[in-house]
Amino acid sequence: MRVWCGLLLLAIAGGSVTGEKVRFDNYRVYEVNPSNAEQLQVLQYLEQVPDGYSFWEMPVQVGMNVRMVVPPHKFSDFEEMTARLGMDSTLKVENLQKLVDNERPQRRKREGFGWEDYYTMEEMYAWFDELVVQYSDILRIESYGQSYEGRDMKAIILSKKAGNPGIFLESNIHAREWITSATATWILNQLLTSTDPAVQDLADNYDWYILPVVNPDGLAYTKDTNRMWRKNRTKHNVLCYGTDMNRNFPGHWMEGGASTNPCSDVYAGPSAGSEVETQNVMNYLIQNKDKIDFYLSFHSYGQYMLFPFGHEGADYSDNYYDWMEMAESAAVALFRRNQMAYQLGTTANILYVASGSSPDWAHGVEGIPIAITYEFRDTGSHGFILPAEQIIPNAEEVLDSLVAFMGKGKELGYFPRRA
C-alpha cells in the first residue's frame, strides 16, 4: 500500500494533473553519504520507488554525496532509516518552498528582456527576434525541430566571418536548471555588446551555435506546475512522464548512472536516442559537425567542469590532458572573479557515473574535438534554485573562464581557422 501511495503522489506531481502549482512547504533537503553497499541499496530502492522522497542526485556509488528531498510526513521515517543504517545525514535546506519563493524578484525592474529575473522560452525567442533585426548581418535564427508537445526548438547563430571554428552551446536540457539558459543568453548579449577585447575576440573569431532551451516542454512545466521537474514530458504510462535527455544519447547508453524505470528522474528512455528532442539536437549537430570544434553543455549545480566520459569503466579520452590544461586556466580565471572554486575532471571520476550524456556522445561518437559540461553554482545551499540576483555574477565568471579556456586551447592548436 505504501509503494502504491508513493507512486500515486509521483503521478500527481509529475503526470498530467495540471492547474495548481506543486508546493514544497516545509520539505527538507538532506545530504546523505552512503558509506557501504547496504546504505546505497536502500537509497537506490527509494529512488526507484520514491514513496514521497525525491533525489537531487541519483545514488549510484558508495561515497558520493546525495541530496534527498524529504516531505514533512516522512521526517520520522527518514530519521529512523538513517539511524538504523548508521548513515550520516546533514540538513541542507529547512524549507524548500522558501527557496522557491525567494528565487525571483517580487517584480521585474525593467521592461523588455534582462538578467534580473528568469524568463520563459517564448520571452527568450522574442528577444532573439529583436536581436536578429538589430544585428541582421551577423545573427540568424534556425529552427531544428519540434518538441514532444509541439514547441519549436530554435538555435541562434552568431557568425562574423566564414571559416571560424565553431562552438555548439546547449542549455536547459534539464528543465529545472534555469540558470543555464539565463547564462547562455547573457553570454550572447556580451558577445554582441562588450567592449572588452578578449570578449570581442570570442565574437569575432568563433562561430556560436546557441541552443538555449533543448527541453522546452520540461521548462514550461517547471514554470507552470512543478519547479523541481527535471525530464522532458514524454508520456510513458498512466503514472510516469518524462525521459532524462542527458541519459538518452547514444554511445555507452545505459552503462551506469541511469534507470530503466520510467518514473525515475534519470530514466534513460526505452532506447538510445528515443526522444524527439534528443533526435533534434543530434541531427542539428550532425548537420553542422564539420564546422563544430567545441561542444559546450551548461548544467547546474555543484561547481564542476566535467569531461567525457561518464559510463562505468570509462577510460580517459586521448584529449584528456590537454583538456585539463585548458580547464585549469579556465578555473583560475573563474575563481579570480568571485572566488568560486570549481573541480575538474571526468564525469565518472569526480562527480558520479552517468552514461548517455550529450557531451559524451558528441565527442565519443561524433568526434567533436572538445566537449565539456559546466555545472554552475552553487554547492548545495540553493542547488537548482539559484536566486536571480546571482545570474549575472555566475554568467560573468563563466565568461571569464571561457575566455581563458579558449585562449589556452588556441595555444594548444585546437582552434585553427578553416580555409
N, C-alpha and C positions, 0 to 999 in steps of 0.2 A: 504493500500500500504506500509506503514512504517513497519508493522509487517512482511509482506512477504519479504521485503528487508532485515530485520534483520535476518530472518531465512535463506535467501539465503547466507548472509555473513557467518552465522554459518556453513552452509553446505560446503562452500568453505574452511573455516578454519578447520573443523573437519571431513569432509566426505572423499570421495575417491579421491579428487583432490590432486595430489602429484607433486613432482618436486621441484619448488622453495620454499624455506622456508618461513613460515609466519614471518613477521616482525612486530615490535611494536614501530616503530619510533614515538616519541612524545606522545605515550599513557601514560596517567597518572594513578596513583593508589591513590585513596582517601579512607580514613577511615570515615565511617558514623556510627552514633549510633541512630537507631530508638528508639525514646522515647515514642511513642504511637502507637496504633493499625493502624491508617491511614498510618503513615510512613512505618510501617512494611509491610502492604498490598501492597503498591506501590513497595517496594523493591522486595517482593515476586513475583509480576507480572513481573517485569523486569528480574528476574532470570529465570522465566518460558518462557518468550517471550523476549529474550535479546535486540533485536533492536540495536545491536552493543556493548552493555555492556557485561562484564563478571564479575564473582564474585570469590574471593578467599575464602570466607566463605559463606555458604548458610544462608540467613536471615531467622531464624526460631523462634526468640523470641525477644520481646522488651528488650532493654537494652544491647544487645550484640554489640560488635564491628564488623563491617562488612567492608571488604576491597573490593572496586569496581575498576575494570579496565575500564577507560573511554577513548574511542578513540578521536582523535582530532576533528572530525566532530560533536561530541556530547558535547563538552565543554560547549557551551552556553545552551543547553538543560539541562545539569546536573546542572549548576548554577541556572537556572530558577526553576528547580524542587525543589532543596534543599531550595531555598529562599521561594518558595510558601508554602512548607510544614513546614518551620521553623526547618529543620533538620540540626543538626551540621555536618560539614564535615571538614576534615583536609587532606591537600595534603601530601602524604607519599612518593611518587616517582614521580619525574618530567618527566622522560623519561624512560619507561620500557625497551626499546631496549638497553640503555646504561648498565643496569644491565646484560642483556643477553650477550652483547659484552664483558663485563669485568668479566664474571663468570669464564672463563677458561684462563689459561696462553696462551700466544701467541705461545709458543712451549713447548713441553714436555722436562723436564730437564734430563730424563733418559730413557734408553731402558728398555723394559720389563714393568712389572706391578708395580704400585706405588700409592701414595696418594697425589701427587701434582696436579692431574687432575682427571676429571671424565671419566669413562670407559664404554664401551658398555658391554652388557651381554656376547657377544661372547668373548671379551677380559677377562672378569671375568672367564668364563668357561675354557678358555685356561690356565689361571693361576692355576685354580683348578687342571687341569690335571697334571701340573708340580708339584704341591704340593703332589698329591697322589703318584707320583713316588718317591718323596723325603721322604715322611712320610707314606709309604705303610702299616706299622704296626698299625697305629692309625687313618688313614684317609680313607674314601671311598666316592665315588660319587654314588648317586642313582637318576635315572630319575623317576619322579612321574606323568608324563603325558605330553601332548602337549597342546599348546595354541590354540585359535580360528584360528589363521593364521598358525598354524603348527610348532611353535617353541618349542624346548624341554624345559621342566621345570625341573630343577635339584636342588637337595639338596646335600650339603657336610656335612658329619657326622664325628665328632671328638669324639673318644671313646678310653680311655686308659685302662679301665678295666670294667669287667662285673659288673652289679649291681649298677652302678652310677645312681643317679637321673638325669632326662633329662630336657634340655632347648630347646624349639622349637622357633626359631627366624625367623620371616618373615619380609622382607623389600621390598620396591618399589611396594607395592600394588597400590599406586597412582603414575602414570607414571612420573610426573614432579618432584617428591621428590628424586632427585638424591643423596642427602646427605645420604639417608638411606642405600642404598646398599654400598656406599663408606665406611660408618661407620661399617657396618656388616663385610665387607672384612678386614678392618683394625683390628677389634677385633679378627677375626680369625687368622690373622698374629701374633698378640700379644700372643694369646693362644699357638701358636706353638713356638714362639721365645723369649718371655720375660723371663728375669731372676728375675723379681720381685716375691717374694714368694707368695704374695696374688694372682697374676695372674696365677702363676703356680698351685695354689690350685684350681682355677676355671677350669683349663685344666685337672688336674689330677682326680678330684673328681666329675665332672659333664660330662655327655654326651651332646654334642651340635649338634642339627639338624638345620643347617643354610640354609634357602631358600632365596637367595639374591635378586632374581627378580621374584615375583609372578605375575607380569603383564608384560610379555616380549613384547607383541605386542605394548602396550602403551609406554613402554620405548623406543622401536625402533622408534616409531612415534615422540616422543619428540626429538630424536637425528636427525631425517631426515627431519621433516616437521614443527612441531609446538611445541616449547619449553614448552608451558603452558598447554599441553594436560594432563588430569587427569585420564580418564577412560580406560577401555580396548578398543578393536576395533571391537566388535560385530556390525554387520550392522543390524539396526532395520528397516530402510526405506530409501528412496532416500535422505533424508536430515540428518538423525540422526544416529550417530555411538556411540557405547560405553555404558557400564554399570559401575557405581561406585561399584567396587567389595566390598568395605568396607561398603556398604549398602545392600549387596546381600546375606549375610549369614542368615541361619535360626535362629529362636529364637527371637521373637519380631520383625520380619521383617516388614517393613513399618508401624512402630508405632512411627512416628515422625522423622523429620530431614532428610527426603528422599523424592524423587519425583517419580511420575508416568509418567512424561514427558520424552520420550526418548532423547530429545535434552538437558535436564538439566544435569549439571555436577554431580548431586547427584541422577541420575536415578538409582533406586534400582533393575531394571530388571523386566521382566514380571512375575517372581515368585521367591520365596526364593530358593537360590542355583541354579539359572538358568544357570549361566555362567560356561563354561567348566573349566576355571581357578579356579573359586571358588570350583567346584566339586573336582578338582585335589588336592587342598590344604586340603579340608575336608577329602577326602579319605586317604591322606597320614598321617594326624594327627590321624585319627581313627585307621589306621593300626598300629600306634606306641603308641597309647594312654596309654597303661599300663606302658610305660616307660617314659612318659612325666609328669613333675611336674610343669612346668612354661611355659606359653605361652607369648612370648615377641614380640610385634609389633612395628616396627620403622616407624615413620612419621616425617614430618615437616609441619608447623613450629609453634612457639608460646611459647615454653619452659614450657611444662606441663609433668607430669606423671599422667596418667588417668587410672582409674579402671572401671570395669563394675559397673553400667550399664548406657546405654545412651538413652534408649527409654523413651517416655513420661510416667510419673507417676512411674518411676522406683524406687524400694526400694534398700537399701544398700544390698550388699552381706553379708552373715554371716561372711565372712573373712575380711570385710572392715577395722576394727580397727587394725588387725594385718598388713594388707597391708599398712595402714597409718604409722604404726611404722617403717616398713621396708623402705617405701618411704621417710620418714623424715630423716633416716640415710643416704639414698642414695642422697637426695638433699643437705645435708650438705657436703658430700664428693664431689659432683659435683661442688658446689659453691666454695669450697676451691681451686680448680684447677685454674679457670679463672674468678671467681666472676660472674658466670652466675646463675641467680635465677630462679628456677622452681616452678610452682604452683602444688599442689597436690589435688587429689580428684576424684570423679566420673565424667565421661564424661558429663552427663546431668547437674551436679551441677556447675562445674567450667569452662566448655567450652560452650557447647550448646547441645541441644537434637540431637541425631544421633543414629538411630536404624540400626540393621543389620550388625554390625561390627564383625570382626573375633575374637577379644578377648571376646566379649560378648557371641558369640556362643561357643567358646572353654570352657569358664567357666560355662556359664549358661546351655548349652545343653550337652556338653561332660564331664563336671565335672572336668576339669583341675584345680588343687587347687589354682594356682595363675595365673592371666592374667593381663597384664599391657601394655598400649600404651605409648610410648615416643613420644612427639612432640619436635623435636630438635630446635636448634637456627633458626632464631632469633625472635624478637617480631614484625617484620614488615619492618625494613629498607631494607632488601633484600627479605624477605619472602621465597618463594620456590627457589629463585635463589641465593643460598648461594655461595659466591666465593670459588673457590677450595682451596685457601690458608687457609680456615677455616676447611677443612676436618679433619686434624689431631688434632687441638685443640678441635673440637667438639667430635671426637672419644675418645680422652684421657679423657675428663671429663665424658663421658658416661660410659667408662670402669671403672673409679674410682667409679661411682655411683653403678654400678652392683656389684663390689666387696663388697661395703658396704651393698647393698640390700641383697645379698646372705648371707653375714655374719650375719645380723640381722635375716634373715629367718631361718638360721640354729639354732640360739639361740631359736627361737620360735617353733622349731620342724618341719619345713616344708620340709626339705630335708634329710630324713632318707635314709641310704644306703639300697638297696634291697638285700635280701639273694640270 
